[in-house]
Amino acid sequence: MARSKPREVKFSPKLLYQQDPVRGSVKALGSKWTLLILRDIGFLRLERFGQILRNNPGLTPRVLSRRLRNMQKEGLIERTVRSDRITYLLTPRGEDAAYVLLAFLRYGLKYHALSLEATRLKPLPSFQDLVKEYNGRRSQN
């Protein structure tokens, strides 16, 4: 008697939390270079294509162009065209995504700092302190 293939049952989410917002967030932010570009625009205040490209060794102009276009479609950044230049700025949605970077920053300081000895000398800032500092820098601009 031949065995039949198991029947696949499709799961259709019935509640909002079952739609897995983490999956959607990873899709929007998880492409290689996206978080670094977000860091450059949001934290380092680099707003020109060439500035972002120079700040990320290994990033090619073609990939940067694609990532910027995808980030614009996702609503993370705004592209402004003036007569003499093109600039990129975070949108409110992009500013919300910057909090993901703050969590990465704290994790990196705690576990991947260049000098673990240096991180032991100063107390590690809490996530709330990083958020306050980020919000303070945003209000200054």
Secondary structure, DSSP 8 states (H G I E B T S, - for coil): --------------SGGGG-HHHHHHHHH-STTHHHHHHHHHTS---SHHHHHHTSTT--HHHHHHHHHHHHHHTSEEEEE-SS-EEEEE-HHHHHHHHHHHHHHHHHHHHS-S-HHHHHHS----HHHHHHHHHHHHHH-
